[in-house]
Amino acid sequence: MNEWSQWRPRADLNVEQIDDEVVILDRSSNEVHQLNPAASIVWEGIAADEDIDPLVLSEQLGEAYGVSPDSVGSDVEILLEQFRDLGLLDQDG
């Protein structure tokens, strides 16, 4: 189990895909978050899986950009921390 396995995207967020970017409307804070294409890939990955796994997300991001998962692993961790700090993720249990 990794430190992110109990985190999920908040169910009350309005999320829209516009071209290769994700836009998130957080009505509780009246904030709109426009994710760049790389952050959008990570968001889509966490929204699609039951468990947030940084290794899987790194593989997805690396594949999309033609780089090794190891080279984007720290970027994925930073994005997850930012999503959490912005209040876009809830912790189970």
N, CA, C and O atoms as CSV, one atom per row, in Angstrom:
chain,resi,resn,atom,element,x,y,z
A,1,MET,N,N,0.848,-1.182,0.000
A,1,MET,CA,C,0.000,0.000,0.000
A,1,MET,C,C,0.891,1.242,0.000
A,1,MET,O,O,1.862,1.312,0.754
A,2,ASN,N,N,0.564,2.212,-0.838
A,2,ASN,CA,C,1.342,3.447,-0.869
A,2,ASN,C,C,0.576,4.551,-0.138
A,2,ASN,O,O,-0.594,4.382,0.205
A,3,GLU,N,N,1.234,5.658,0.093
A,3,GLU,CA,C,0.613,6.738,0.873
A,3,GLU,C,C,-0.594,7.357,0.186
A,3,GLU,O,O,-1.380,8.041,0.842
A,4,TRP,N,N,-0.766,7.142,-1.110
A,4,TRP,CA,C,-1.864,7.737,-1.865
A,4,TRP,C,C,-3.045,6.790,-2.057
A,4,TRP,O,O,-4.065,7.197,-2.613
A,5,SER,N,N,-2.937,5.550,-1.616
A,5,SER,CA,C,-3.953,4.548,-1.930
A,5,SER,C,C,-5.318,4.862,-1.318
A,5,SER,O,O,-6.330,4.333,-1.780
A,6,GLN,N,N,-5.368,5.701,-0.298
A,6,GLN,CA,C,-6.651,6.024,0.335
A,6,GLN,C,C,-7.210,7.376,-0.105
A,6,GLN,O,O,-8.188,7.854,0.470
A,7,TRP,N,N,-6.613,7.985,-1.095
A,7,TRP,CA,C,-7.084,9.278,-1.586
A,7,TRP,C,C,-7.888,9.098,-2.872
A,7,TRP,O,O,-7.583,8.231,-3.691
A,8,ARG,N,N,-8.913,9.926,-3.037
A,8,ARG,CA,C,-9.779,9.900,-4.210
A,8,ARG,C,C,-10.107,11.324,-4.626
A,8,ARG,O,O,-10.094,12.226,-3.788
A,9,PRO,N,N,-10.401,11.546,-5.904
A,9,PRO,CA,C,-10.911,12.861,-6.303
A,9,PRO,C,C,-12.244,13.118,-5.594
A,9,PRO,O,O,-13.057,12.205,-5.449
A,10,ARG,N,N,-12.462,14.330,-5.162
A,10,ARG,CA,C,-13.727,14.667,-4.500
A,10,ARG,C,C,-14.896,14.443,-5.453
A,10,ARG,O,O,-14.831,14.807,-6.627
A,11,ALA,N,N,-15.945,13.851,-4.946
A,11,ALA,CA,C,-17.106,13.506,-5.770
A,11,ALA,C,C,-17.914,14.723,-6.187
A,11,ALA,O,O,-18.652,14.664,-7.171
A,12,ASP,N,N,-17.791,15.828,-5.457
A,12,ASP,CA,C,-18.627,17.000,-5.743
A,12,ASP,C,C,-17.985,17.984,-6.727
A,12,ASP,O,O,-18.532,19.062,-6.961
A,13,LEU,N,N,-16.857,17.635,-7.294
A,13,LEU,CA,C,-16.200,18.516,-8.257
A,13,LEU,C,C,-16.848,18.357,-9.634
A,13,LEU,O,O,-17.232,17.254,-10.023
A,14,ASN,N,N,-16.965,19.448,-10.353
A,14,ASN,CA,C,-17.408,19.402,-11.746
A,14,ASN,C,C,-16.150,19.383,-12.611
A,14,ASN,O,O,-15.342,20.310,-12.563
A,15,VAL,N,N,-15.993,18.334,-13.395
A,15,VAL,CA,C,-14.785,18.140,-14.192
A,15,VAL,C,C,-15.173,18.031,-15.659
A,15,VAL,O,O,-16.057,17.255,-16.021
A,16,GLU,N,N,-14.508,18.810,-16.497
A,16,GLU,CA,C,-14.759,18.794,-17.931
A,16,GLU,C,C,-13.441,18.658,-18.682
A,16,GLU,O,O,-12.426,19.240,-18.299
A,17,GLN,N,N,-13.477,17.893,-19.742
A,17,GLN,CA,C,-12.322,17.762,-20.636
A,17,GLN,C,C,-12.517,18.744,-21.789
A,17,GLN,O,O,-13.551,18.713,-22.457
A,18,ILE,N,N,-11.545,19.607,-22.028
A,18,ILE,CA,C,-11.580,20.554,-23.139
A,18,ILE,C,C,-10.278,20.377,-23.909
A,18,ILE,O,O,-9.203,20.754,-23.442
A,19,ASP,N,N,-10.399,19.799,-25.091
A,19,ASP,CA,C,-9.232,19.425,-25.896
A,19,ASP,C,C,-8.341,18.506,-25.067
A,19,ASP,O,O,-8.793,17.440,-24.648
A,20,ASP,N,N,-7.087,18.886,-24.819
A,20,ASP,CA,C,-6.190,18.022,-24.052
A,20,ASP,C,C,-5.995,18.505,-22.616
A,20,ASP,O,O,-5.035,18.122,-21.948
A,21,GLU,N,N,-6.913,19.347,-22.153
A,21,GLU,CA,C,-6.823,19.868,-20.786
A,21,GLU,C,C,-8.090,19.546,-20.001
A,21,GLU,O,O,-9.182,19.434,-20.558
A,22,VAL,N,N,-7.910,19.402,-18.706
A,22,VAL,CA,C,-9.019,19.196,-17.791
A,22,VAL,C,C,-9.268,20.503,-17.047
A,22,VAL,O,O,-8.334,21.171,-16.603
A,23,VAL,N,N,-10.549,20.853,-16.921
A,23,VAL,CA,C,-10.955,22.023,-16.148
A,23,VAL,C,C,-11.807,21.512,-14.991
A,23,VAL,O,O,-12.757,20.755,-15.186
A,24,ILE,N,N,-11.450,21.939,-13.789
A,24,ILE,CA,C,-12.144,21.487,-12.582
A,24,ILE,C,C,-12.798,22.694,-11.914
A,24,ILE,O,O,-12.130,23.677,-11.594
A,25,LEU,N,N,-14.108,22.608,-11.710
A,25,LEU,CA,C,-14.847,23.636,-10.994
A,25,LEU,C,C,-15.114,23.124,-9.589
A,25,LEU,O,O,-15.763,22.096,-9.397
A,26,ASP,N,N,-14.604,23.860,-8.614
A,26,ASP,CA,C,-14.807,23.529,-7.209
A,26,ASP,C,C,-15.790,24.554,-6.652
A,26,ASP,O,O,-15.404,25.660,-6.275
A,27,ARG,N,N,-17.056,24.175,-6.604
A,27,ARG,CA,C,-18.097,25.113,-6.149
A,27,ARG,C,C,-17.978,25.456,-4.666
A,27,ARG,O,O,-18.424,26.521,-4.240
A,28,SER,N,N,-17.383,24.567,-3.881
A,28,SER,CA,C,-17.263,24.842,-2.449
A,28,SER,C,C,-16.295,25.990,-2.173
A,28,SER,O,O,-16.438,26.703,-1.180
A,29,SER,N,N,-15.307,26.165,-3.056
A,29,SER,CA,C,-14.348,27.260,-2.867
A,29,SER,C,C,-14.489,28.328,-3.947
A,29,SER,O,O,-13.769,29.327,-3.938
A,30,ASN,N,N,-15.425,28.114,-4.883
A,30,ASN,CA,C,-15.603,29.027,-6.016
A,30,ASN,C,C,-14.314,29.212,-6.817
A,30,ASN,O,O,-13.982,30.315,-7.251
A,31,GLU,N,N,-13.599,28.102,-6.999
A,31,GLU,CA,C,-12.349,28.146,-7.759
A,31,GLU,C,C,-12.456,27.276,-8.998
A,31,GLU,O,O,-13.129,26.246,-9.005
A,32,VAL,N,N,-11.779,27.714,-10.035
A,32,VAL,CA,C,-11.660,26.938,-11.265
A,32,VAL,C,C,-10.184,26.607,-11.443
A,32,VAL,O,O,-9.322,27.479,-11.327
A,33,HIS,N,N,-9.905,25.342,-11.726
A,33,HIS,CA,C,-8.536,24.884,-11.929
A,33,HIS,C,C,-8.413,24.378,-13.360
A,33,HIS,O,O,-9.107,23.439,-13.751
A,34,GLN,N,N,-7.545,24.989,-14.132
A,34,GLN,CA,C,-7.296,24.555,-15.503
A,34,GLN,C,C,-5.962,23.822,-15.513
A,34,GLN,O,O,-4.910,24.417,-15.280
A,35,LEU,N,N,-6.019,22.530,-15.785
A,35,LEU,CA,C,-4.817,21.703,-15.753
A,35,LEU,C,C,-4.160,21.662,-17.120
A,35,LEU,O,O,-4.834,21.562,-18.145
A,36,ASN,N,N,-2.846,21.739,-17.123
A,36,ASN,CA,C,-2.125,21.607,-18.385
A,36,ASN,C,C,-2.220,20.155,-18.853
A,36,ASN,O,O,-2.690,19.300,-18.102
A,37,PRO,N,N,-1.784,19.862,-20.079
A,37,PRO,CA,C,-1.944,18.496,-20.589
A,37,PRO,C,C,-1.305,17.412,-19.720
A,37,PRO,O,O,-1.892,16.342,-19.554
A,38,ALA,N,N,-0.135,17.657,-19.170
A,38,ALA,CA,C,0.516,16.647,-18.321
A,38,ALA,C,C,-0.273,16.420,-17.039
A,38,ALA,O,O,-0.507,15.276,-16.650
A,39,ALA,N,N,-0.681,17.486,-16.385
A,39,ALA,CA,C,-1.478,17.360,-15.163
A,39,ALA,C,C,-2.825,16.716,-15.468
A,39,ALA,O,O,-3.381,16.001,-14.634
A,40,SER,N,N,-3.346,16.968,-16.659
A,40,SER,CA,C,-4.624,16.358,-17.058
A,40,SER,C,C,-4.504,14.843,-17.169
A,40,SER,O,O,-5.422,14.118,-16.786
A,41,ILE,N,N,-3.383,14.363,-17.687
A,41,ILE,CA,C,-3.157,12.917,-17.785
A,41,ILE,C,C,-3.150,12.297,-16.393
A,41,ILE,O,O,-3.737,11.237,-16.177
A,42,VAL,N,N,-2.487,12.955,-15.454
A,42,VAL,CA,C,-2.429,12.442,-14.086
A,42,VAL,C,C,-3.825,12.476,-13.467
A,42,VAL,O,O,-4.231,11.511,-12.821
A,43,TRP,N,N,-4.567,13.574,-13.654
A,43,TRP,CA,C,-5.918,13.670,-13.087
A,43,TRP,C,C,-6.816,12.570,-13.662
A,43,TRP,O,O,-7.547,11.913,-12.920
A,44,GLU,N,N,-6.762,12.375,-14.964
A,44,GLU,CA,C,-7.578,11.333,-15.595
A,44,GLU,C,C,-7.222,9.956,-15.047
A,44,GLU,O,O,-8.093,9.103,-14.872
A,45,GLY,N,N,-5.942,9.747,-14.779
A,45,GLY,CA,C,-5.504,8.477,-14.209
A,45,GLY,C,C,-6.045,8.238,-12.819
A,45,GLY,O,O,-6.458,7.124,-12.498
A,46,ILE,N,N,-6.049,9.273,-11.982
A,46,ILE,CA,C,-6.563,9.072,-10.622
A,46,ILE,C,C,-8.085,8.992,-10.612
A,46,ILE,O,O,-8.660,8.343,-9.738
A,47,ALA,N,N,-8.734,9.630,-11.555
A,47,ALA,CA,C,-10.197,9.577,-11.618
A,47,ALA,C,C,-10.674,8.224,-12.140
A,47,ALA,O,O,-11.791,7.807,-11.833
A,48,ALA,N,N,-9.850,7.536,-12.921
A,48,ALA,CA,C,-10.261,6.284,-13.547
A,48,ALA,C,C,-9.993,5.060,-12.675
A,48,ALA,O,O,-10.626,4.023,-12.874
A,49,ASP,N,N,-9.085,5.150,-11.727
A,49,ASP,CA,C,-8.698,3.988,-10.924
A,49,ASP,C,C,-9.293,4.046,-9.532
A,49,ASP,O,O,-9.617,5.115,-9.015
A,50,GLU,N,N,-9.430,2.860,-8.936
A,50,GLU,CA,C,-9.883,2.786,-7.551
A,50,GLU,C,C,-8.798,3.258,-6.600
A,50,GLU,O,O,-9.081,3.910,-5.595
A,51,ASP,N,N,-7.556,2.927,-6.920
A,51,ASP,CA,C,-6.434,3.296,-6.064
A,51,ASP,C,C,-5.513,4.240,-6.815
A,51,ASP,O,O,-5.233,4.045,-7.998
A,52,ILE,N,N,-5.048,5.256,-6.123
A,52,ILE,CA,C,-4.051,6.153,-6.702
A,52,ILE,C,C,-2.694,5.483,-6.521
A,52,ILE,O,O,-2.254,5.243,-5.397
A,53,ASP,N,N,-2.044,5.188,-7.624
A,53,ASP,CA,C,-0.736,4.549,-7.597
A,53,ASP,C,C,0.242,5.403,-8.403
A,53,ASP,O,O,0.173,5.420,-9.632
A,54,PRO,N,N,1.149,6.110,-7.730
A,54,PRO,CA,C,2.085,6.978,-8.437
A,54,PRO,C,C,2.911,6.260,-9.505
A,54,PRO,O,O,3.274,6.866,-10.513
A,55,LEU,N,N,3.212,4.973,-9.295
A,55,LEU,CA,C,3.987,4.239,-10.297
A,55,LEU,C,C,3.196,4.063,-11.589
A,55,LEU,O,O,3.737,4.234,-12.682
A,56,VAL,N,N,1.923,3.724,-11.464
A,56,VAL,CA,C,1.064,3.574,-12.640
A,56,VAL,C,C,0.889,4.919,-13.331
A,56,VAL,O,O,0.942,5.004,-14.558
A,57,LEU,N,N,0.682,5.966,-12.547
A,57,LEU,CA,C,0.521,7.303,-13.125
A,57,LEU,C,C,1.793,7.742,-13.848
A,57,LEU,O,O,1.721,8.379,-14.899
A,58,SER,N,N,2.946,7.409,-13.295
A,58,SER,CA,C,4.223,7.740,-13.942
A,58,SER,C,C,4.369,6.997,-15.260
A,58,SER,O,O,4.885,7.544,-16.235
A,59,GLU,N,N,3.913,5.745,-15.287
A,59,GLU,CA,C,3.952,4.977,-16.537
A,59,GLU,C,C,3.048,5.628,-17.590
A,59,GLU,O,O,3.437,5.756,-18.751
A,60,GLN,N,N,1.840,6.038,-17.181
A,60,GLN,CA,C,0.913,6.664,-18.118
A,60,GLN,C,C,1.471,7.980,-18.658
A,60,GLN,O,O,1.398,8.245,-19.857
A,61,LEU,N,N,2.019,8.790,-17.780
A,61,LEU,CA,C,2.566,10.077,-18.196
A,61,LEU,C,C,3.808,9.880,-19.066
A,61,LEU,O,O,3.974,10.551,-20.084
A,62,GLY,N,N,4.672,8.960,-18.658
A,62,GLY,CA,C,5.870,8.679,-19.450
A,62,GLY,C,C,5.527,8.182,-20.834
A,62,GLY,O,O,6.152,8.590,-21.813
A,63,GLU,N,N,4.540,7.305,-20.930
A,63,GLU,CA,C,4.111,6.781,-22.228
A,63,GLU,C,C,3.565,7.906,-23.115
A,63,GLU,O,O,3.849,7.952,-24.312
A,64,ALA,N,N,2.789,8.801,-22.527
A,64,ALA,CA,C,2.202,9.900,-23.298
A,64,ALA,C,C,3.257,10.840,-23.867
A,64,ALA,O,O,3.070,11.414,-24.940
A,65,TYR,N,N,4.371,10.998,-23.145
A,65,TYR,CA,C,5.408,11.936,-23.583
A,65,TYR,C,C,6.658,11.251,-24.125
A,65,TYR,O,O,7.631,11.917,-24.477
A,66,GLY,N,N,6.632,9.926,-24.191
A,66,GLY,CA,C,7.771,9.206,-24.742
A,66,GLY,C,C,9.019,9.282,-23.892
A,66,GLY,O,O,10.132,9.336,-24.416
A,67,VAL,N,N,8.840,9.286,-22.577
A,67,VAL,CA,C,9.977,9.319,-21.658
A,67,VAL,C,C,9.823,8.180,-20.651
A,67,VAL,O,O,8.764,7.559,-20.559
A,68,SER,N,N,10.874,7.918,-19.912
A,68,SER,CA,C,10.809,6.832,-18.931
A,68,SER,C,C,9.956,7.254,-17.734
A,68,SER,O,O,9.948,8.425,-17.354
A,69,PRO,N,N,9.245,6.303,-17.149
A,69,PRO,CA,C,8.451,6.616,-15.950
A,69,PRO,C,C,9.298,7.198,-14.822
A,69,PRO,O,O,8.826,8.039,-14.058
A,70,ASP,N,N,10.551,6.752,-14.719
A,70,ASP,CA,C,11.432,7.260,-13.661
A,70,ASP,C,C,11.681,8.760,-13.802
A,70,ASP,O,O,11.858,9.465,-12.808
A,71,SER,N,N,11.692,9.238,-15.040
A,71,SER,CA,C,11.994,10.658,-15.256
A,71,SER,C,C,10.829,11.573,-14.891
A,71,SER,O,O,11.018,12.780,-14.740
A,72,VAL,N,N,9.631,11.016,-14.748
A,72,VAL,CA,C,8.468,11.855,-14.394
A,72,VAL,C,C,7.893,11.509,-13.021
A,72,VAL,O,O,6.913,12.117,-12.591
A,73,GLY,N,N,8.487,10.551,-12.339
A,73,GLY,CA,C,7.974,10.117,-11.038
A,73,GLY,C,C,7.861,11.232,-10.024
A,73,GLY,O,O,6.848,11.337,-9.333
A,74,SER,N,N,8.887,12.074,-9.921
A,74,SER,CA,C,8.826,13.165,-8.940
A,74,SER,C,C,7.779,14.203,-9.339
A,74,SER,O,O,7.156,14.821,-8.476
A,75,ASP,N,N,7.585,14.395,-10.644
A,75,ASP,CA,C,6.547,15.320,-11.109
A,75,ASP,C,C,5.154,14.824,-10.723
A,75,ASP,O,O,4.294,15.612,-10.330
A,76,VAL,N,N,4.942,13.521,-10.837
A,76,VAL,CA,C,3.653,12.942,-10.452
A,76,VAL,C,C,3.418,13.143,-8.961
A,76,VAL,O,O,2.318,13.520,-8.555
A,77,GLU,N,N,4.424,12.901,-8.151
A,77,GLU,CA,C,4.287,13.100,-6.699
A,77,GLU,C,C,3.941,14.559,-6.374
A,77,GLU,O,O,3.087,14.830,-5.529
A,78,ILE,N,N,4.610,15.485,-7.050
A,78,ILE,CA,C,4.343,16.912,-6.824
A,78,ILE,C,C,2.908,17.242,-7.207
A,78,ILE,O,O,2.228,17.963,-6.477
A,79,LEU,N,N,2.436,16.729,-8.338
A,79,LEU,CA,C,1.052,16.973,-8.759
A,79,LEU,C,C,0.061,16.422,-7.746
A,79,LEU,O,O,-0.910,17.096,-7.404
A,80,LEU,N,N,0.293,15.207,-7.263
A,80,LEU,CA,C,-0.606,14.630,-6.266
A,80,LEU,C,C,-0.654,15.489,-5.007
A,80,LEU,O,O,-1.724,15.714,-4.441
A,81,GLU,N,N,0.507,15.966,-4.574
A,81,GLU,CA,C,0.555,16.844,-3.404
A,81,GLU,C,C,-0.204,18.141,-3.662
A,81,GLU,O,O,-0.907,18.638,-2.782
A,82,GLN,N,N,-0.064,18.688,-4.869
A,82,GLN,CA,C,-0.781,19.920,-5.204
A,82,GLN,C,C,-2.292,19.691,-5.239
A,82,GLN,O,O,-3.055,20.507,-4.721
A,83,PHE,N,N,-2.728,18.580,-5.849
A,83,PHE,CA,C,-4.160,18.267,-5.861
A,83,PHE,C,C,-4.694,18.151,-4.434
A,83,PHE,O,O,-5.766,18.669,-4.122
A,84,ARG,N,N,-3.940,17.467,-3.569
A,84,ARG,CA,C,-4.350,17.322,-2.167
A,84,ARG,C,C,-4.391,18.678,-1.476
A,84,ARG,O,O,-5.368,19.002,-0.800
A,85,ASP,N,N,-3.341,19.468,-1.641
A,85,ASP,CA,C,-3.259,20.761,-0.960
A,85,ASP,C,C,-4.332,21.737,-1.434
A,85,ASP,O,O,-4.755,22.612,-0.680
A,86,LEU,N,N,-4.773,21.586,-2.686
A,86,LEU,CA,C,-5.854,22.424,-3.214
A,86,LEU,C,C,-7.232,21.945,-2.769
A,86,LEU,O,O,-8.245,22.583,-3.057
A,87,GLY,N,N,-7.260,20.813,-2.061
A,87,GLY,CA,C,-8.533,20.280,-1.576
A,87,GLY,C,C,-9.325,19.526,-2.632
A,87,GLY,O,O,-10.537,19.362,-2.497
A,88,LEU,N,N,-8.651,19.064,-3.688
A,88,LEU,CA,C,-9.341,18.363,-4.761
A,88,LEU,C,C,-9.456,16.859,-4.494
A,88,LEU,O,O,-10.164,16.151,-5.211
A,89,LEU,N,N,-8.766,16.377,-3.472
A,89,LEU,CA,C,-8.796,14.969,-3.115
A,89,LEU,C,C,-9.366,14.788,-1.719
A,89,LEU,O,O,-9.148,15.622,-0.840
A,90,ASP,N,N,-10.098,13.694,-1.514
A,90,ASP,CA,C,-10.603,13.289,-0.207
A,90,ASP,C,C,-9.881,12.019,0.214
A,90,ASP,O,O,-9.483,11.202,-0.615
A,91,GLN,N,N,-9.725,11.877,1.518
A,91,GLN,CA,C,-9.102,10.654,2.023
A,91,GLN,C,C,-10.182,9.721,2.533
A,91,GLN,O,O,-11.057,10.133,3.295
A,92,ASP,N,N,-10.124,8.442,2.106
A,92,ASP,CA,C,-11.056,7.427,2.594
A,92,ASP,C,C,-10.727,7.109,4.042
A,92,ASP,O,O,-9.577,7.182,4.476
A,93,GLY,N,N,-11.785,6.749,4.779
A,93,GLY,CA,C,-11.611,6.238,6.140
A,93,GLY,C,C,-11.058,7.193,7.037
A,93,GLY,O,O,-10.860,6.891,8.214
